[in-house]
Amino acid sequence: MLTRRQAIKAFAAIAAMAPALAGCSSGDSGTTSDGVTNIEIVSYKQEATKVFAQIQDGFNATHDNIHLTISSPKEAMTVLKTRFVREDYPDIIGFGGDVNYSDFVEAGILADLSSFQGLSQVKQSYLDILDTLEYIPTDGTFGLPWMANAAGVLYNRTMFKQNGWEIPGSWDEFVSLMDTIKAAGVQPLYAGYKDTWTTLAPWNALAIELSPSDTCQMVNEGKTTFTAEYREVAEKMYQLLDYMEENPFAYGYNDACTAFAKGQSAMFMIGSYAMPQILSVNPDLDIDSFVMPGSNDKDKLVLNSGVDLQFSVMESCPNKDAAYEVLDYLLESSNIQTYIDAQSSVPCVSGDFTLSEHLDGMRTYIDEGKVADFQDHHYPSQMSVDAQIQTFLMDGDVDKFLAKFDSDWVRYNRDIIRKVQDYESSKE
């Protein structure tokens, strides 16, 4: 069991921990009764509650010695961090491959899964992504990548076929396509930037092709700046405004999904996670997707795909063998396919899975593992980068935006920067 001092130290970087949540009582994970081991999973995927209930019931129907409980509370990461401070740990947590993973590895609260045989089923590209999230290289593997998403450009396949529009393979071709669509009296893009997080979809897709994949790490090491690496990303983000709905800051994510579903735009720069929302409005919409061509160098084209859902066993879990048995069940092909069908997800594990037809244009990149992680997975939440991007797009001042990005990065990552640079110095 981790000490309270360790738990508090783990989250010292969180400026304001949420107050104790009403109704958040200790679970029964780790206890046994009549020879039955209770395993508790807390997942941040609230939109997947139904499919997890199905997986939970399937596990419990086939296992007499383990009882599995899966919950997906609102504000799951806040709930989890509050529980960690209380030393009220679940056995397994399901969360994304982002800065939270970085913090949890740094805190030493996740169990090393290196001995878990199921890791051999995971594609190396997604294991590599987890490694790059670590502030300082740490021996071991602390997450089981299960599902990924893919972000680029969704397009109305029927509209493209009717007009003879070709899929672009470079930035210049993309701009030319948008000009052609606009000239035909059709709205090229819908954005929905009122919800600031939607700005991150095109931002990430551009950043992975226009800046090094390890930009954040290189900044931490003092070898570059965001001003140097992100200027072209920012400039092209601003250029895209010419092809969006009038005043995209007045419409949110739901508005954008609805507009695209109703054929009010030819394209939508968003991730595969938007598919269920769009199809709930228009189930008959023929959608396909393509990789965002941010560069004119076609060899640089890469799919923006990160670990959308991984499972980590807590170091404090008293029944790790039972936890591994649960992970084995999650890795069964039928359970993976069930989740894929429900969420239009991309599996992180190898296998003959049927992916959504809406990902046809990205399939080659997925199969070949030609993917790069979302750069915002390295951004501290306190920076509110999505809001910064929205503000920049409203005023168009690239220099001010990049200068603030650099200054805020140092402000919110001061301790991490010191640790990284001390580590680099020790290697030399």
TABEL-V325529 format. One record per backbone hydrogen bond with DSSP energy under -1.0 kcal/mol. CO is the residue of the C=O (numbers start at 0). NH is the residue of the N-H. Records with the same first field share a line. If there is no record, write none. Layout:
CO->NH, NH
//
This chain:
2->6
3->7
4->8
5->9
8->11
10->13
20->23
22->24
27->30
30->37
32->35
35->32
36->66
37->29
38->68
39->90, 91
40->70
41->93
43->45
44->47
45->48
47->51
48->52
49->53
50->54
51->55
52->56
53->57
54->58
55->59
56->60
58->61
64->36
66->38
68->40
70->42
74->78
75->79
76->80
77->81
78->82
79->83
80->84
81->85
82->87
83->86
90->313
91->41
92->311
93->43
94->309
95->97
97->101
98->102
99->103
100->104
101->105
102->106
103->108
108->314
112->115
115->118
116->119
117->120
118->121
120->349
122->125, 126
123->127
124->128
125->129
126->130
127->131
130->133
140->112
143->310
145->347
146->307, 308
147->345
149->271
152->289
153->267
154->156, 287
155->159
156->160
157->161
158->162
159->163, 164
169->173
170->174
171->175
172->176
173->177
174->178
175->179
176->180
177->181
178->182
179->183
180->185
181->184
186->265
187->266
191->194
194->197
195->198
196->199
198->202
199->203
200->204
201->205
202->206
203->207
205->208, 209
206->210
211->214
213->217
214->218
215->219
216->220
217->222
218->221
224->228
225->229
229->233
230->234
231->235
232->236
233->237
234->238
235->239
237->240
238->241
239->242
240->243
242->188
246->249
247->192
250->193
251->255
252->256
253->257
254->258
255->259
256->260
257->261
258->263
259->262
265->155
267->153, 269
269->151
270->273
271->274
273->277
274->278
275->279
277->280, 281
281->284
284->286
285->156
287->154
289->152
291->293
296->299
297->300
302->304, 371
303->150
305->148
306->96
308->145, 146
309->94
310->143
311->92
312->110
313->316
318->322
319->323
320->324
321->325
322->326
323->327
324->328
325->329
326->330
328->331
331->335
332->336
333->337
334->338
335->339
336->340
337->341
338->342
339->343
345->147
347->122
350->352
355->358
356->359
358->361
359->362
361->365
362->366
363->367
364->369
368->370
369->302
371->304
373->376
374->377
375->378
379->382
380->383
383->387
384->388
385->389
386->390
387->391
388->392
389->393
390->394
391->395
395->397
396->400
397->401
398->402
399->403
400->404
401->405
402->406
403->407
404->408
405->409
406->410
407->411
408->412
412->416
413->417
414->418
415->419
416->420
417->421
418->422
419->423
420->424
421->425
422->426
423->427
//
